[in-house]
Amino acid sequence: MYRILVVDDEHLIRQSLSMRLSEVQGVSVSAAMANGQKALEWLDGHFADICVTDVRMPLVDGLQLIEAINERYPWMSCIVISSHDDFEYAKRSLQLGAVDYIMKPIEQASLAEVVAKACAQLHTRRRYEAGQLLLRRLPGCKPLLDQWVDMVLSVFLHRQPLLIVETLAAFEDWLDGRHELLGELAMAWTGLVIDELKKHGVVIEYEEGADDGLGGELLESRGVRHYFRLCAVRRLEEVANLLMAGARKNKNLQKQSVVDQVKHYVELHYAGKWNLQDVADHVAMSRSYLAILFKEETGMTIWTYCINVRMRKARDLLLTTNLKSYEVADRVGYENSIHFSRIFKQYHGINPTEYKNRFEEG
């Protein structure tokens, strides 16, 4: 949410313009001032992203106001409105970096269009500056980046508050007073963390949402720096929560994928000779971790699952073929028919011959 300062010496126009700007998506009006001098006094203790100003005003006019804003508050963008169709005013406004020069009476569509243009320029400029800053600092921030990756991969939420504080402190050291870049730097950092997670095989989709900003009452008591810090903290918290939720989902999907691969392997090889190491090699995972993972996800060991498969296959063979019990045992992987009968009885409650006879009698 971008915040707007309206400056016009006509009371009714200030009110009307403020109301119409409040209807424009993505912005809010922070204040409305009668001239450039009052606007600069307000900016000394408050914050705005965009200044929408008239040209001709007493004390400090619109062009003088833009010059002062460029010098004191370079993060801001300015839009000039005027009832004077004066080429020199328009030319000078644009030379000073104004986003546009629009004439009164202002159509709502034109107002929304130029405000959207100003917001886009701010977003692009701040994102570029934050990205360049992060690139310059990249070699020295590897330990901090590793902490973020470890936090996300471990899904250890308790590490989040302190890590965010440490990250914000690092950002402020890099910015040298450019606190208006904190929010965009937080988003650039997010992209860096996501790219690093991909190297660990964790792909997380993150779509940046709108920033709704914080209440103006926070600025009055704590100042502009506090505002930007709070915005950055909130963004980092939001991103950390989303990344960890994505990692948790990704981890669950990975676990399920491994379990499905193991089940498929057993379904294909249940009658053959294999061991846990063979299965671990098949899914490219350590034997011990695979055993723990499969038990956690299914409630049984891999060998117990294999026995279940063998018993189902044995049941089907008994009921659909004329094979003898010892022949069924051999078909499902048991060389010893007595051992097979004992396992079958434990699983189905009766031995293979009784099982087949009961169904044939039924």
Secondary structure, 3 states (H helix, E strand, C coil): CEEEEEECCCHHHHHHHHHHHHCCCCEEEEEEECCHHHHHHHHCCCCCCEEEEECCCCCCCHHHHHHHHHHHCCCCEEEEEECCCCHHHHHHHHHCCCCCEEECCCCHHHHHHHHHHHHHHHHHHHHHHHHHHHHHHHHHHHHHHHHHHHHHHHCCHHHHHHHHHHHHHHHHHHHCCCHHHHHHHHHHHHHHHHHHHHHCCCCCCCCCCCCCCCCHHHHHHHCHHHHHHHHHHHHHHHHHHHHHHHHHHHHHHHHHHHHHHHHHHHHHHCCCCCCHHHHHHHCCCCHHHHHHHHHHHHCCCHHHHHHHHHHHHHHHHHHHCCCCHHHHHHHCCCCCHHHHHHHHHHHHCCCHHHHHHHHHHC
